[in-house]
Each structure stands twice: as C-alpha cells, then as structure tokens.
Amino acid sequence: MSEQTKKLTAKDILQPALALFVFCLIVTALLAGTNLLTKDKIAEQERLAEETSRMTVSPGAESFSASEDGTYYLAEAGGETIGYVFTTTANSYGGQIKVMTGISTDGTVTGVSILSISDTPGLGMNAQNDSFRDQYKKAAPAGGFTVIKNGTPGDTEISAMTGATITSTAVTDAVNAAVAQYYEVKEAQ
C-alpha cells in the first residue's frame, strides 16, 4: 500500500486534536491568570485618568463629589458648587468614544476631555488635540452644538476636523449629551 492511499486511523486524528486542545487550555489558563493579576491595576489607572480629566475639564475645582444618582460630578471650590462634570459616549468611526465634559454653573463649557477613542490615527485621533477640543469652551447652547465643514463657526457651531467629520460629529454628540444633562440638572434645582 502506498503512502498516498494509506487510511487514517483514529490515532492519526485524535493525537493532533488532543495536542491542540491541551495547548489551547494552557494558553487560556495563562490569559485568565494574567487578567486576574492586572484587572485591579487597570481599574486603578482608569480611575486616576478620570480623576485627572475631571481636574482638566473643570479648572479651579478643589474637589468633586458624585451626584445622588451617580450620573455626574459636582465640581466644588470654597465649599460651593462651581460646575458639573458629565461623562458621555457616542458612536464614532472606530467604535464608541467616551468624552468627559465640564460645564460651569453659569452654563459655560469649561473643558472637554477624550477618555477613550479608537479612530484613525492622524485623522480622528486629532480629536484629542487642544485645537479641536477648545472650540467647545463657550456658552452651552440649549439645543446643543452643530458641526460645520466649511466657514467660520458661529457661537453654537464647531468646525469639523479635516477628513474626520464622523469623529467630529461623535465628539459633538457626546458633548451635546452632557449639555442636555446639564440643562436637566439646572431645571431640577
């Protein structure tokens, strides 16, 4: 009988399958162990990043306290509330984008920070640049901001990043969600 016509036996099939199964089991166990060892450190790093972002989007705040329902933070200085910090999300080109927005008690956006983004490097990732984020630092319009592609932006307009209109719109949607929450909080007071 030639090698080409040799029939496969159960051993010929089960031996490589068992080896692959054992290999996958070991790799899975190692990944699970790594996750257990690092998840607390990752959570702590995320908490510190959010704390730093709160200080960035609400300059002048000395401390922050969570709202009663836990959906936003009160920015405080000298024992008084000076603003609010909202964390919102929107769908972007590379997936979901997470944005933190600070708004003063008088309704002025004091800062915008991108907490997570996975858009195209050199285009959508430019949403992290101050030159884009600083456009929001003005009075928060009750109807929200709108994105324009050309021309000089007005009081309620944001100039889109070249080649990244989807990301510009996503950041604006997230900021607009924060603005809407701000007006809900103000109405409830």
C-alpha positions, 0 to 999 in steps of 0.5 A: 500500500502506498503512502498516498492511499494509506487510511487514517486511523483514529490515532492519526486524528485524535493525537493532533486534536488532543495536542491542540486542545491541551495547548489551547487550555494552557494558553487560556489558563495563562490569559485568565491568570494574567487578567486576574493579576492586572484587572485591579491595576487597570481599574486603578489607572482608569480611575486616576485618568478620570480623576485627572480629566475631571481636574482638566475639564473643570479648572479651579475645582478643589474637589468633586463629589458624585451626584445622588444618582451617580450620573455626574460630578459636582465640581466644588471650590470654597465649599460651593458648587462651581460646575458639573462634570458629565461623562458621555459616549457616542458612536464614532468611526472606530467604535464608541468614544467616551468624552468627559465634559465640564460645564460651569454653573453659569452654563459655560463649557469649561473643558472637554476631555477624550477618555477613550477613542479608537479612530484613525490615527492622524485623522480622528485621533486629532480629536484629542488635540487642544485645537479641536477640543477648545472650540467647545469652551463657550456658552452651552447652547440649549439645543446643543452644538452643530458641526460645520465643514466649511466657514467660520463657526458661529457661537453654537457651531464647531468646525469639523476636523479635516477628513474626520467629520464622523469623529467630529460629529461623535465628539459633538454628540457626546458633548451635546449629551452632557449639555442636555444633562446639564440643562436637566440638572439646572431645571431640577434645582 
